[in-house]
């Protein structure tokens, strides 16, 4: 098969490798129809995630068709169209029993495109398939569904839920890339008084407005002043960090009100300064987290009901064999206007009927 293989910092190639096979009785093999590129993939290519070894197939998000399952798999069968979650769950360890699948100690967690071969390929092996894939209704388009593999559950769980967004809150989202935009869309479910988006790219701020941000600002002093003006100097109730650089994290801690929440979602490759000399007295809660994907079934129902604006976030589509070009477009988002880049994708208009 063909796959995008990581060859060390700054190096990758779409090349031929061996097809995956079943290794454990709980595995499934998925023929990939649709994938997308994540900001985390760019961090890997920059060398920010040293656990990823050269020779690893990248990618942790996909929609595809089950072609083979191990003898212990009960929830899916060949022919099912499924969403491949970015998180794999064994279902047995302490963390999985608590619904914290991202911290799985039974061979799961974030392993696809990280510790084992990932989804940016024609086929992928998915361990612990019963808890790590979701059967899709035919009414949900693949290019929309693939956004449920990572960005929507990540933004919702690590940003909105960890940040404890409530009605009438002022919510600031720093970083209007795909994760930040998904945070804006899902924060709206809790009817905050206002959502403020912060980014350096005018095209992303325009996208933030379309998805529900009532005010936008360029990063830096302009954003901090806007938050102060709109909150009468109090600060935001919730600030969601969706960039992953030290400056953006420190900006978030300056914009939050006493007693407020800073929810860090961004993937950080460098240390950030925690200004406890200012924060110790403010009763501020700072959360970090890897997505658990416990919300994926709920978000899938919402998508099927037309409640998630997934389609508007996909700005570029490519066939799978143009993976390297898609990476170029996504990595130069400030110039190309790319939000979410999707590769492959097929229409499925008929509902999937499965025998009991």
N, C-alpha and C positions, 0 to 999 in steps of 0.2 A: 504494500500500500504506500501512498504518499502521506507525508506528515511534516509539520514544521518542527525541526529539531534544533535545540539550543546547543551552541558550540562554544560557550564562554562569553564573557562580557562583550557586548556589542556584536555578537556573531550568531546568526541563525540561518537555516536554509530549508526550503521546501524540497524534500528529497525522498527517495524510496527507502523504506525499512521493512522489516518483517511484520507480517500481520500479527495482531495479538491473539492469544489463545487463552482458554480457561486455565486458571492456576489453582483456584479453590472452588469448592462446591457451592459457595455463595456468590460467585462471579456471574456477570452477564457480559456478552459482547454486543456492542451497539454499532450499527452502521450509521455514521454521522451524516445527517442531512444539513444541519445548520449550526454554525458556531459564531462566536463573536470574540472580540479582542478586549481585554480588560486593562485598566491602568496598571494593575499588578504585573501583567505580562511585560509592560515597559520597564517597570522596576527591576524585574528579573534580568532583562536584557542589559540594563545599566550596571548590573552587578550588585544590586541592593539586597538580593536574597541569596546569600552564599550557599544555602542548603541545596539549591537546584544544581545538579551536576551536569556537566557537558554530556550530550547524548540523550538528554531528556526531551520528550515531546511536550511542547508547551500547551497551555489552554486548560481551563477548568469549567467551561460553560458549553453546553451543547443540547440540541434536540436531534433525535434519531430514532431508528427502528431496531428493536431487539432482534438479533439474528441467532443467538445461542445463549442458553442459560445452564448454570451448574445444577447438580442434582438436588441441592437444598433450597433452590430459589422457588418461592411459592407465589409471589405477588405479581409477577410479569411472565410473559411467555413470548416466543418468537412471533413477530408480526405486530406487536404492540408499539405504538409511537409514544416515545417517552421524553420527558425532560430529564437531563442528567444534571444533578445538583452539583454545585461547586464543593459541597461538603459531603464526605462519606461517613456513614454511621454504622458501627458494629451492632448497636442496640443492646449490648450486654454490660458494658463497663459502667462505672459509677457515673461518669459525666453523661453518657447517653441516656441512662435511666433518669437523669435530671433534665433531659431535653437540651443539654449543652453539647450538641453534636460536634461543634467546632473543636472541642477539647477531647474528642474521643481518644481513648488509650488502647483500643482494641484493633488497631490497624486502620483507623479512619481519621477524621478531621480533614484538613486541607491537604490532600495527597495528590490529586490529579494535577498534572503539570507542575508539581512541586517535588514530591518524593517519588512518584511513579509517572509513567507516561500519561500525557493528558489528552485533551479532546480535539486539538487542532490537527486533525488527521481524518482519514477516510473511515477508520474503525477505532474504537476505544474499548478497553477492558474496564469495567466498573465493578470494583469489589463491593461486597455487602449490598447487592443490588436491591433487595427488598426494601431497604430503608434509604436508598441513595438515588433512586429514580422515581419519577411520578408519571403515571399514565395520563396522556393528554386527550381531552375531547377533540374531536375533529373540527369543531367550530373555532378553536383557537389556532391562529396562524403560527407557523414555526418561527418566523422572524420576530413575532411579539413574544412568544413563549420563552425564547432563549434569554430574554431579559429577566426572567424569573430564576435563572440559574444562580445569579449572583447579585446584580446591582439593586434590584428591588428588595429582596430580603435583607441585604446588607444595609441599605439606607434605612429601611424600616426598623430593623432590630437594633443595629448598632448606633444609629443616629436618633430616630424618632422615639423608640421605646426606651433605650438607655437614657436619652435626654429628658424623658418624662414630659413630652409635649402635652399641654392641656389646653382646654378652651380659653380663649382670650389672651394667650401668651404672645409675647414678641419672640419670634424665632429668627435667628440669623444663621444662614448657611454660607460658610466660607468655602468657596470652590464650587463653580457651577458646571463641572463636568458631569458625566453620566450619573455618578453616585450622588452628587449634590442635587442634580435635577430630580432624581428619584426621591431624595429626601424631601424636597419641596412638595412633590406630588403626594407623598404619603403623610407628610405633616398636615396637609390640608384636611385629611380625614378627621383631625381632632379640632377643627375650627379655631385655629389661633387668630388673635386679633390682626396680626400682620406677620408677613414673612419677608425678610430682607436677604437678598442674594448679593454675594461679594465675589468678584472675579476680575481678572485683568483683561479678558477677551470680551469685546463688545458683542460678538455673536452669541456667546454663551449667556451674557446678561439678557439679551433679547429672548433667548430660549427660556430663561428663568421667568421672565415676565409672562410668556405664553403659558407656562405651567403653574402659575399662581403666585409668583413673588409680587408683592405690592410695591416694593421699592428695591432699587439696585444701586450698587456703588462699586467703583474701582477699589482694588485692595489698597490698604495703607491708611493714612490719616483721614482721607475722605470718608472711608467706611466707618471708622471709629467715631467721627464727628456726626455722621448721619444717625448712627445708633443712639448716640447721646441726645441728639436733637429730638428724635422721635419718641424717646422714653423719658424726657425731661431730666436727663442726666443720670437716670437710675441704672441703665444697662439692660441687656436682653435677658429674658427668662431662660432661654435655651440657645446655646451656640453650638452648631455642628461643624466640626472641622473635617473637610472632605478634600484636602489637598495632599498633605503628607510631607510638609517641609517645616523646619523650625519656625520660620517667620509667621506662617499662618497659624500655627498652634499658639504662639505667644500673643498674636493678635486676638485670638478667641478668648484667652484668659483676661485680656484687658476690656473686652466688650461685655462680659457677663455681669449680671447684677449680683449683689450680695444674696446668698441663698440660692443662686441659680445653678444651672447645669452646663458643663462643657462636655459634649459627646464627641470623642475623637474617633473618626472613621478612617482617616487617611493612613496609608502605608508609609511609615517613616524609615528612611534609610540612614538618617543622621540624628545625633542627640539634639533635643530641644531643651532650652532652659526653662525650668519651672520656678517662677518668681514667688517663692513662698514668703519673701519679705513683704509682698503686697497681698498675697492670697490667704495667709494664715488666719486673718481676722474676718474674712468675708463669708465663711460658711459655704464655700463653693464645692460642688461635687464634680469631680472629673472622672469620666469613665473611658475605658478603652475596650476593644473587643474584636474578636473574629466572629463573623456571622455563624449562627448555629443552623439556620434554615428551618427552624421549627415553624416559621410563619408561611412557608411556601404553599401548603395546601390552601390556606386562607387567601393568600394573594392570587393563587390560581383561580379560585372561585370568583374573586373580584374581577380578574381579567376577563373571564368568560362572560361576566355580567356587564362588561364595558366600563368598569369603574377605574381602570388604570390607563393612563395615556401613553402606552408603550410605543405605539406606531409613530408618534410625533418625535420620538427620541432617536429613531433610526434615520440617519442622514445619508449613509453610503452603503451600497450593497455590491458584493462581488461574488463570482464563483469561487469554490474552494481553491482551485489551482492558481488563483491570483492572491494568495495569502501574503506574499512579500510586499506586493503593491498596497494591499490593505493596511499592513503595518506602517508603511510610509505615510499613508494618508492620515491614519489615526495618530501617529507620533507627531505630526505637524499640524495638530488640530487648530492652533492659533491662525495658521495660514489657510487651511483647507475648510475650516468651519465644521469639522467632523465632531459629532457627538457620540453616537454609537454606530460602529461599523459591523455589519452582519455579512457573513459569507455563506453561500449555499441558500437553502430555503426552498420548500415546496409548498404548494397550496393543498390543503386538506379540507374539502367542503362537506364531506359526509361524516356523520357521527360514527365513532368507533363502536362497534357492537361486539361485546365479549360474552361468551357463554359462561354461565355460572359453574 
